[in-house]
Amino acid sequence: MYIVAPLATLIFTSITSMGGIGGAFILVPIFYWLGLPMYEAATLGLTMAFFTMGSACVQYHFGRHIKYKMAGAMIISMLIFSPLASYLSAVVNKNIVLLVFSLFLVAGGSMMFFYRPGIATRGEDVNTPKSDYIPGLLAGALIGFLSGLLGVGGGILVGPFLLWRGFAGKDVAGTSSLFVVFSALVGFISHLHFASYAHINVDYLLFGLVVAAGTAGGLIGARLARFKLSPMQIRRIIGIFEYVMAARIMSGLVGTVLRATRIY
């Protein structure tokens, strides 16, 4: 576990951070298969995503690929709606939410491959109207709500929205990275509070190794995105991961239906 978990973290975060995605949706199942309890695996995934995207943001900031005003609008509404959804998650049918989430992912992945915005890129100059960020507030609320219900970072849904708003591929990755930093932080704090309340033992050595690997992976992936990849290649990376996650969710839902059919 102390070798495989950090190595898998380094590999996958180097890839996912190219698209501004934390990678927890890939790594949490790996941590679980390696023997961690699911709750501890999820907590480790959120911790890793925070440090991975934090290190990626350093690279994207120096490349001027983070659009802070749009990111700020989305983060503000996410911080409000994500905790609210966490409280509602106990009474909401998660299978329905997962189905809706997977449909969003399929639509988002298709946008990344086939959508061609009329505006190549959007800046944040003095002429940008404040009303332009109202869609950001609405998108942040929706993504934060879904993230709170499902316990995911939500960064994988940010890309299609930013593309629709006309942002270039590298700006999509940078702005999404900043969103994931705050989204993962909110999830991590709630998990940490519960872990202390439930007296869950934390393997600090494993956490340290994974965080170090994720931090390195974030730096590597963001640097590759800045200097080695074209905007279209970054869009395709995001699209592929959205299709993969949608397929994973759909297969889980089909398995649930088949098990229920056998019972009845």
C-alpha positions as CSV (number, residue, x, y, z in Angstrom):
1,M,0.0,0.0,0.0
2,Y,2.8,2.4,0.9
3,I,4.3,1.9,-2.6
4,V,1.3,1.4,-4.9
5,A,-0.9,4.2,-3.5
6,P,1.7,7.0,-3.9
7,L,2.8,5.7,-7.3
8,A,-0.8,5.5,-8.6
9,T,-1.4,9.0,-7.2
10,L,1.6,10.4,-9.0
11,I,0.6,8.8,-12.3
12,F,-3.1,9.7,-12.3
13,T,-2.7,13.2,-10.9
14,S,-0.1,14.1,-13.5
15,I,-2.7,13.2,-16.1
16,T,-5.9,14.6,-14.5
17,S,-4.4,17.9,-13.5
18,M,-3.7,18.7,-17.2
19,G,-7.5,19.2,-17.4
20,G,-8.0,20.8,-14.0
21,I,-9.5,17.7,-12.5
22,G,-8.5,16.4,-9.0
23,G,-8.5,12.7,-9.9
24,A,-10.2,11.5,-6.7
25,F,-12.9,9.7,-8.7
26,I,-10.1,7.4,-10.0
27,L,-7.9,7.2,-6.9
28,V,-10.6,6.6,-4.2
29,P,-11.5,3.2,-5.6
30,I,-7.8,2.3,-5.8
31,F,-7.3,3.3,-2.2
32,Y,-10.3,1.2,-1.3
33,W,-9.1,-1.9,-3.2
34,L,-5.7,-1.6,-1.5
35,G,-7.4,-2.1,1.9
36,L,-8.4,1.3,3.2
37,P,-12.0,1.6,4.6
38,M,-14.2,3.6,2.2
39,Y,-14.6,6.6,4.5
40,E,-10.8,6.9,5.0
41,A,-10.2,6.4,1.3
42,A,-12.7,9.2,0.5
43,T,-11.0,11.5,3.1
44,L,-7.6,10.7,1.6
45,G,-9.0,11.4,-1.9
46,L,-10.2,14.9,-0.9
47,T,-6.9,15.6,0.9
48,M,-5.0,14.6,-2.2
49,A,-7.2,16.6,-4.5
50,F,-6.7,19.7,-2.4
51,F,-2.9,19.6,-2.5
52,T,-2.8,18.4,-6.1
53,M,-4.9,21.2,-7.4
54,G,-3.2,23.7,-5.1
55,S,0.2,22.9,-6.7
56,A,-1.4,22.9,-10.1
57,C,-2.8,26.4,-9.4
58,V,0.7,27.7,-8.9
59,Q,1.7,26.7,-12.4
60,Y,-1.6,28.0,-13.9
61,H,-1.3,31.3,-12.0
62,F,2.1,32.1,-13.4
63,G,0.8,31.2,-16.9
64,R,-2.2,33.5,-16.3
65,H,-4.6,30.7,-17.0
66,I,-6.8,31.3,-13.9
67,K,-9.7,33.6,-14.5
68,Y,-10.2,34.7,-10.9
69,K,-13.4,36.7,-11.3
70,M,-15.3,33.8,-12.8
71,A,-13.7,31.3,-10.4
72,G,-14.7,33.5,-7.5
73,A,-18.3,33.7,-8.6
74,M,-18.6,29.9,-8.9
75,I,-16.7,29.3,-5.6
76,I,-19.0,31.7,-3.6
77,S,-22.2,29.9,-4.6
78,M,-20.6,26.5,-4.3
79,L,-19.6,27.2,-0.7
80,I,-23.2,28.0,0.1
81,F,-24.9,25.1,-1.7
82,S,-22.5,22.3,-1.2
83,P,-22.9,22.1,2.6
84,L,-26.7,22.5,2.2
85,A,-26.7,19.5,-0.1
86,S,-24.6,17.5,2.3
87,Y,-27.4,17.8,4.9
88,L,-30.0,16.7,2.3
89,S,-28.0,13.7,1.1
90,A,-29.4,11.5,3.8
91,V,-33.0,11.9,2.4
92,V,-32.4,12.1,-1.3
93,N,-32.4,9.1,-3.6
94,K,-28.8,8.9,-4.7
95,N,-29.5,6.7,-7.6
96,I,-31.6,9.4,-9.2
97,V,-28.9,12.0,-8.5
98,L,-26.2,9.7,-9.9
99,L,-28.2,9.2,-13.1
100,V,-28.6,13.0,-13.5
101,F,-24.9,13.4,-12.8
102,S,-23.9,10.9,-15.4
103,L,-26.1,12.5,-18.0
104,F,-24.4,15.8,-17.2
105,L,-21.0,14.1,-17.7
106,V,-22.0,12.6,-21.1
107,A,-23.2,16.0,-22.3
108,G,-20.1,17.7,-20.9
109,G,-17.7,15.1,-22.5
110,S,-19.5,15.6,-25.9
111,M,-19.1,19.4,-25.6
112,M,-15.4,19.0,-25.0
113,F,-15.0,17.0,-28.2
114,F,-17.5,18.6,-30.6
115,Y,-18.5,22.0,-29.3
116,R,-17.0,25.0,-31.0
117,P,-17.7,28.3,-29.2
118,G,-18.1,31.4,-31.2
119,I,-15.6,33.3,-29.1
120,A,-12.2,31.7,-28.9
121,T,-11.3,33.0,-25.4
122,R,-12.7,35.4,-22.8
123,G,-10.5,37.7,-20.9
124,E,-11.2,39.7,-17.7
125,D,-10.6,43.2,-18.9
126,V,-12.3,46.3,-17.6
127,N,-15.1,46.1,-20.2
128,T,-16.4,42.8,-19.0
129,P,-19.9,43.4,-17.6
130,K,-20.6,42.2,-14.1
131,S,-23.7,40.4,-15.4
132,D,-21.3,38.1,-17.2
133,Y,-20.6,36.4,-13.9
134,I,-24.3,35.6,-13.0
135,P,-24.1,32.4,-15.0
136,G,-21.0,31.6,-12.9
137,L,-23.0,32.0,-9.7
138,L,-25.7,29.7,-11.0
139,A,-23.3,27.1,-12.3
140,G,-21.4,27.1,-9.0
141,A,-24.6,26.6,-7.1
142,L,-25.7,23.6,-9.3
143,I,-22.2,22.0,-9.3
144,G,-21.8,22.6,-5.6
145,F,-25.3,21.1,-4.9
146,L,-24.5,17.9,-6.9
147,S,-21.0,17.7,-5.3
148,G,-22.5,17.9,-1.8
149,L,-25.0,15.2,-2.6
150,L,-22.5,12.8,-4.0
151,G,-19.3,13.8,-2.0
152,V,-17.3,14.6,-5.2
153,G,-15.1,17.6,-6.0
154,G,-17.3,18.7,-8.9
155,G,-14.4,20.0,-11.0
156,I,-15.2,17.6,-13.8
157,L,-18.4,19.6,-14.4
158,V,-16.7,23.0,-14.5
159,G,-15.0,22.4,-17.8
160,P,-18.1,22.2,-20.0
161,F,-19.5,25.3,-18.4
162,L,-16.4,27.3,-19.0
163,L,-16.1,26.1,-22.5
164,W,-19.7,27.2,-23.1
165,R,-18.8,30.6,-21.8
166,G,-16.0,30.8,-24.4
167,F,-12.9,30.1,-22.3
168,A,-9.8,28.6,-24.0
169,G,-8.7,25.1,-23.0
170,K,-5.8,26.1,-20.7
171,D,-8.0,28.8,-19.0
172,V,-10.6,26.0,-18.5
173,A,-8.0,23.8,-16.8
174,G,-6.6,26.6,-14.6
175,T,-9.9,28.0,-13.5
176,S,-11.3,24.6,-12.8
177,S,-8.2,23.8,-10.7
178,L,-8.9,26.7,-8.4
179,F,-12.6,25.7,-8.0
180,V,-11.5,22.1,-7.1
181,V,-9.1,23.5,-4.4
182,F,-12.0,25.1,-2.5
183,S,-14.5,22.3,-3.2
184,A,-12.1,19.7,-1.9
185,L,-11.3,21.8,1.1
186,V,-15.0,22.0,2.1
187,G,-15.4,18.2,1.7
188,F,-12.2,17.6,3.6
189,I,-13.2,19.7,6.6
190,S,-16.5,17.9,6.9
191,H,-14.8,14.5,6.7
192,L,-12.2,15.6,9.2
193,H,-14.9,16.7,11.7
194,F,-16.7,13.4,11.4
195,A,-13.5,11.4,11.6
196,S,-12.6,13.0,15.0
197,Y,-16.2,12.6,16.2
198,A,-16.2,8.9,15.2
199,H,-12.7,8.2,16.5
200,I,-11.5,7.0,13.1
201,N,-7.8,6.2,13.0
202,V,-5.8,8.0,10.3
203,D,-2.7,6.5,8.8
204,Y,-0.6,9.7,8.7
205,L,2.4,8.1,7.0
206,L,0.2,7.0,4.1
207,F,-1.6,10.4,3.9
208,G,1.8,12.1,3.8
209,L,3.1,9.9,1.0
210,V,0.0,10.3,-1.1
211,V,-0.1,14.1,-0.5
212,A,3.5,14.4,-1.6
213,A,2.9,12.4,-4.7
214,G,-0.3,14.4,-5.5
215,T,1.5,17.7,-5.0
216,A,4.3,16.5,-7.4
217,G,1.7,15.2,-9.9
218,G,-0.2,18.5,-9.9
219,L,3.0,20.4,-10.7
220,I,3.9,18.0,-13.4
221,G,0.5,17.9,-15.1
222,A,0.0,21.7,-15.0
223,R,3.4,22.3,-16.4
224,L,2.7,19.8,-19.2
225,A,-0.6,21.6,-19.9
226,R,1.1,25.0,-20.0
227,F,4.0,24.2,-22.3
228,K,3.4,20.9,-24.1
229,L,-0.3,20.6,-24.9
230,S,-2.6,22.5,-27.1
231,P,-6.0,23.8,-25.9
232,M,-7.8,21.2,-28.0
233,Q,-5.7,18.4,-26.5
234,I,-6.6,19.6,-23.0
235,R,-10.3,19.6,-23.9
236,R,-10.0,16.0,-25.1
237,I,-8.4,15.0,-21.9
238,I,-11.2,16.4,-19.9
239,G,-13.8,14.9,-22.2
240,I,-12.2,11.4,-21.9
241,F,-12.3,11.5,-18.1
242,E,-16.0,12.7,-18.2
243,Y,-16.9,9.7,-20.4
244,V,-15.0,7.3,-18.2
245,M,-16.7,8.6,-15.0
246,A,-20.1,8.5,-16.7
247,A,-19.5,4.9,-17.7
248,R,-18.4,4.0,-14.2
249,I,-21.5,5.5,-12.7
250,M,-23.8,3.9,-15.2
251,S,-22.3,0.4,-14.7
252,G,-22.8,0.9,-10.9
253,L,-26.5,1.8,-11.5
254,V,-27.0,-1.2,-13.8
255,G,-25.4,-3.4,-11.1
256,T,-27.8,-2.0,-8.5
257,V,-30.8,-2.7,-10.7
258,L,-29.7,-6.2,-11.5
259,R,-29.2,-7.0,-7.8
260,A,-32.6,-5.6,-6.9
261,T,-34.2,-7.7,-9.7
262,R,-32.6,-10.9,-8.3
263,I,-33.9,-10.1,-4.8
264,Y,-37.5,-9.6,-6.0
